[in-house]
Amino acid sequence: MGLHDEIFEQPSVLTGLLGSQWDRITGIAEAIRRRDPRYVFLAARGTSDHAGLYAKYLLGSENRLPLALAATSLFSVYGKPPDLRDALVVGISQSGQSPDILSVMDEGRRQGCSTLAIVNDSAGPMARSAEHVIDISAGIEEAVAATKTYTA
């Protein structure tokens, strides 16, 4: 399978995601609303970082929540994480195994934040570390460019 095929899988991936996870997603949204976060703190790398930039627009326009992108080295290398009080901490990762993103998620939990993992592997470490998980269920990306995982 190549890039062309994966591009054309996007509609079925989105249909499957919304069909199988809609109730879960709305439940997560309600739980997050009850916590009333003041902003979203996002950790992602590569293509997931770009999906996060789009999330920044959506969260700002639909929920009026500001979004900050994590400098993960403050967590993983320097051990000097920022104060995340009143944040919703979101990790976005296709693999769900990135140590730097995991360090942000773990610190968010340690500081008492709501945490949400958006992953393509619901059994991976990031999903296990988060309070809430959205499994995008996009399947394996074989092409170098992420397509269906980005869209999902």
N, C-alpha and C positions, 0 to 999 in steps of 0.2 A: 504494500500500500504506500502511496506517495502523498505528497502535499495536495495535489489535485483532489484525490479521494477524500482526504481528511477535511478539506474545505467543504465538500458537499455532504459531509456527515453532520455538519453543524445544525441544520434544522432538526434532525432526528435526535441529536444529543439534547438540544434545548427542550424539545417536546417531551422527551423521557425525563429530563430533570424536573420540569414543572409538573409533569404527571405523577411522578413518584415521590417528590419531595415538597410539594406545595403546602400540605398541611404542616409538615415539619418546619418549613421556613416561616410560615405565619405564626406558628407557636413560638419559635425562637424570637421573631420580631416582637411579639407581645411580651415575652420575658425580658427582653432588652428594654422595651419601653417602660416597664415597671421599675427598672433600675435607674431610669432617667439619666443616661450618660450626658455629660456636657460636651464631649467631643469624642472623636474616633482616632485611635492611635494604630496605625497600620504598619505591619512588617511584611515585606515581600521582596523578592529578588527577580531580576530578569523580566520575562514576559509578565509574570504576576505583578511586578511593580507597575507595569503599564495598565494592567487591569485595575490596580489600586488607584491610579490617577483618574480613571473613568469613575470609579466608586466615589472619589472625592467630589466630582461634579454631581453625581446622583444624590449622595447624602446631603450635600449642601443645598441642592435645589428642592429636593423632596422633604427633607427632615430638618433643614436649617442647622445641620451639625457641621462644625469645622472638622477637618481631617488633617492630621499630622503624619508624615512619613517617618518611620523610625530610623535612627542612625544606629544600626544593630551593633556596631563595635563598642558603643557605650555600655552595652549589656554583656556581650560575649568576650571582648578583649580587655576593656578597661574596668569593668565591674562597677561602673558609675551610672546606673540607670536613672532617668529622670523620674520625677514624682508623677505618677499616673493617676492620681486621685480623680475620681469622677469620669474616667475614660472607659470606653468600650475598646478593648484591645483585639484587633483582628489580624490573623495571620492568613496569608494567601500563598498556597504552594501546591504545585502539581504533585510533587512527590510526597509532601508532608514530612520530609525528613531533614530539612535544612537546619543545621545546628544553630545558626545565627538567628533564624526566625523563631526556633524553639526557645532560645534564651529570652526573647522578648515575651513570648506567650507565658513562659514559666514565671517571669517577673510580674507580669500582669496578674496572674493568679495569686502570687505571693502578696501583692499589694491590695488584693481584694476586688479587683476589677472584674467586670463581665468579660469573658473571652470567647471569641468565635474563630473557629478554624474553617476556612474554605479550601477544601482539598479534593484531590482526585483519588485519594486512598484513605478510606474511612477506618482502616485498621492500623495506620501508621502512627508514629510518635506524636505528631502534631494533633491529630484527632484525639488521641488519648490524653493529651495535656489540656485540652480546651473544655470549657463548660458547655459550649454549644458547637455543633459540627454541621456544616453543609457539605455533603459529598456530591460533587458535581457529576460524578459517574460518566465521565467523557470517554473512558477507555484509554488505551495506550496511544500516545502521540509518537508515531514513527518518523515523521518528517522533522527536520531540524526546526523549522518555524512552527511555533505553537499556533494552532488554529482553533480547534473545537474546545480545548481547555480554556483558552483565552475568552472565547465567547461565553462559555458556560460560567 
